[in-house]
Amino acid sequence: WVQRLNAAVRAQGLTYSRFAEGLKAAGIGLDRKILSDLAITDAPAFKNIIGQVKKAIEKKTDETKKKQAA
């Protein structure tokens, strides 16, 4: 599951570790098996999850920059 998920995530421009970080930041609690199955069987749903993950990563990065600037 992790290998399939890694390939699907890289195709969307993320590394697996950043994806995992973004899942946590976005509060998405789906397990790797479900995410892997979604990547294969329901591309629109998986892309939606990728979008949420990217937004969560951006928000986390912005918050970190603000803390460092203060």
N, C-alpha and C positions, 0 to 999 in steps of 0.2 A: 504494500500500500504506500509506503513511504517513497519508494522509487517512482511509482506512477505519479504520486502527488508532487514529488520534486520536479519531474518532467513537465507537468501541467503548470506548476507555479513559475518555472523558468520561462516557459512560453509566454507568460504574462508579464515578464520583466522583473520578477522578484527571485531572491534566493530562498531556499527552504527555511533557513534560520530567520530571515526577516519576516517571512510569511507566518511562522510560528509566533514570533514576537507580536506581529500585528493581530493575529487571532486573539491573543491574550488581551492586548490593549483594546480591541473592539468588543471584548466580552462574548466572543463566539465560542461555544463549548462543544462543537461537533468533534467527534473523534476522527482519527486519520482514515479509518476505513470508509466512513460516510463521505468525507471530503474527497477521497480518491474515487469513489463511485460517482459522486456528483460531477467530478471533472470529466468522466467518461460518458455518463448517460444524460447529464443535464447541463450542457455548456452555459446557457444563459444564467442559471442559478449559480454556477461556479464563478462566473465573471462578476456577478453581483457581490458574492463573498469577497472576491479579489478587490473590488472597488471599496468595500467597507474596510478591508484590511489596509489598503493604501491610505485611506483617509485617516484611520487610527494611527498609522505610522507617522503621517505628516503632522497630526495634532501633537503626538508625543514629542516629535522632533522640535516643533515650534515651542512647546512648553519648556523643553530642556534649554533651548537657546535663550528664552526669556529669563530663566533662572540663572543662567551663566552671566547674562548681561547685568543682572541686578546686583 
